[in-house]
Amino acid sequence: MMSFRSFALGAVNRVLRLKSFLKRVGNLFGPAGGVSSHYVQLRGGEAVQESSRLRGAWRSQDLPVRQRELVDTQLAALRRGEPVDVFDVMTRALRALPSDVRGMSVLEVGCSSGFYSEVFEIAGLDVSYAGCDYSDAFIGLARHKYPALRFEVEDATALNYGDNAFDIVISGCCLLHIPEYEAAVAETARVACRYAIFHRTPVVLGQPNVYYRKQAYGVETVEIHFNEPQFLTLLDRQSLELIATYTLDEFVQDGVGSANRTYVCKKMDS
Ligand SMILES: C[S@@+](CC[C@H](N)C(=O)[O-])C[C@H]1O[C@@H](n2cnc3c(N)ncnc32)[C@H](O)[C@@H]1O
């Protein structure tokens, strides 16, 4: 006979699957923001093989223009004073830092077309922004859009910047696409002098890392959802002290669930 515990866990899993299904259906057919679709969970060896096969997927020449179309509508909304949750979380995180960010140098790793520079400008945050991304096409568009700013083609796992080179380093929602995410966290910590921010990080609770193959703007990519306690341990191992967490969405029941959060860390020796 089925125990109450396995019945309850089964029910939780069904709810989680339903939630995840609804989210993905919403992504497929929804309005602006429907950037991700066709999620397939990967298991065991397939997760390893697919994340390695699709590691370079974001270098696709098709992505920058497609992403920018959505970003431009979000930036326009922000300029009209409307809330855009992903942008608002980041500006709130910077404003809430223990130090005044005015004049601080900020590097965004995985910057795409550099649009967070515009978010910061609209928000009146007087930071000195630079961006890097492993995609030539994204960096080409960033340089075209913001010719006065500094952009470099860089891989998040092997950055060509010195230790402590930037006051604040933002890992811009890219870890989830990087199979060697531990190296990317280490590099973020190394080049950050004072703060490291891991923006829009998908995490899971009560279950190990979950790997998906999905389509981002119609391009096949891999997305990793990190076991949250292990992710926090990883930050700690890089001498990053977690000082704030911002939750974009969360669904947890009986310790099992998923969330999307922005983690703000202080470099311990700073
Ligand atoms: C989901 S977009 C995030 C854009 C923006 N930072 C944001 O927060 O909305 C992920 C970005 O990470 C970049 N990326 C993926 N893997 C990378 C890697 N190994 N090194 C550097 N950038 C990478 C992609 O090219 C893409 O521009």
The ligand as an ORCA input file, in Angstrom:
! r2SCAN-3c Opt
* xyz 0 1
  C      19.550     35.018    -21.018
  S      20.779     36.085    -21.729
  C      20.930     37.284    -20.426
  C      20.980     38.709    -20.901
  C      21.042     39.752    -19.780
  N      22.297     39.709    -19.089
  C      19.895     39.603    -18.809
  O      20.156     39.476    -17.608
  O      18.741     39.622    -19.255
  C      22.250     35.121    -21.498
  C      23.492     35.745    -22.096
  O      24.622     35.003    -21.639
  C      25.524     34.846    -22.708
  N      26.367     33.672    -22.441
  C      26.013     32.357    -22.474
  N      27.078     31.583    -22.186
  C      28.122     32.425    -21.980
  C      29.481     32.224    -21.663
  N      30.012     30.998    -21.507
  N      30.273     33.311    -21.492
  C      29.778     34.568    -21.666
  N      28.496     34.811    -21.990
  C      27.675     33.753    -22.142
  C      24.627     34.712    -23.926
  O      25.306     35.002    -25.126
  C      23.519     35.701    -23.607
  O      23.819     36.965    -24.113
*
